[in-house]
Amino acid sequence: MKEKELNFKNLANSRVNKAIKLLRLISNLSNKSHYAYSQEEADKIVSALNNEVRNIKEKFNSKNSRDTKEFKL
């Protein structure tokens, strides 16, 4: 059992740090001096990210099946 816990912790640290890095890159897209976007597009991005965080919470709290939705504007 210790091996599974160690594996979980190692993967969690790595994957969460990667996700945080990518989220910060996504937030860079909000810089209007470099990018042009509509409020609707920004809302879609935030909504997609919020939905995915909601899915993560549900999976940690229950036995849900794997969901593989991809985001597109």
C-alpha positions as CSV (number, residue, x, y, z in Angstrom):
1,M,0.0,0.0,0.0
2,K,2.9,2.4,0.7
3,E,4.0,2.1,-2.9
4,K,0.6,3.2,-4.2
5,E,0.7,6.2,-1.8
6,L,4.2,7.2,-2.8
7,N,3.3,6.8,-6.5
8,F,0.1,9.0,-6.0
9,K,2.1,11.7,-4.2
10,N,4.8,11.8,-6.9
11,L,2.4,11.9,-9.7
12,A,0.1,14.4,-8.0
13,N,3.0,16.8,-7.3
14,S,4.2,16.6,-10.9
15,R,0.8,16.9,-12.5
16,V,-0.6,19.6,-10.3
17,N,2.5,21.7,-10.8
18,K,2.3,21.2,-14.6
19,A,-1.4,22.2,-14.5
20,I,-0.7,25.3,-12.5
21,K,2.0,26.3,-15.0
22,L,-0.4,25.8,-17.9
23,L,-3.1,27.8,-16.1
24,R,-0.7,30.7,-15.7
25,L,0.0,30.5,-19.5
26,I,-3.7,30.6,-20.2
27,S,-4.0,33.7,-17.9
28,N,-1.4,35.4,-20.1
29,L,-4.0,35.3,-22.9
30,S,-5.9,38.0,-21.0
31,N,-3.3,40.6,-21.9
32,K,-5.1,42.9,-24.3
33,S,-1.9,44.5,-25.5
34,H,-0.9,41.2,-27.1
35,Y,-4.2,39.5,-27.9
36,A,-7.7,40.4,-29.1
37,Y,-10.7,38.4,-27.9
38,S,-14.3,38.9,-27.1
39,Q,-15.9,38.6,-23.6
40,E,-17.8,35.6,-24.9
41,E,-14.5,33.8,-25.8
42,A,-13.0,34.7,-22.4
43,D,-16.2,33.4,-20.7
44,K,-16.0,30.1,-22.7
45,I,-12.4,29.6,-21.5
46,V,-13.2,30.3,-17.9
47,S,-16.4,28.1,-18.1
48,A,-14.4,25.2,-19.6
49,L,-11.8,25.4,-16.9
50,N,-14.4,25.7,-14.1
51,N,-16.3,22.6,-15.5
52,E,-13.1,20.6,-15.5
53,V,-12.3,21.6,-11.9
54,R,-15.9,20.6,-11.0
55,N,-15.3,17.2,-12.7
56,I,-12.1,16.7,-10.7
57,K,-13.9,17.4,-7.5
58,E,-16.6,14.9,-8.4
59,K,-14.1,12.2,-9.3
60,F,-12.3,12.6,-6.0
61,N,-15.6,12.3,-4.1
62,S,-17.1,9.4,-6.1
63,K,-16.4,6.7,-8.6
64,N,-17.2,8.5,-11.9
65,S,-16.1,7.2,-15.3
66,R,-13.4,8.9,-17.3
67,D,-14.5,12.0,-19.2
68,T,-12.5,13.0,-22.3
69,K,-14.1,16.3,-23.5
70,E,-11.8,18.6,-25.4
71,F,-12.1,22.4,-25.5
72,K,-12.7,24.4,-28.6
73,L,-13.6,28.1,-29.1
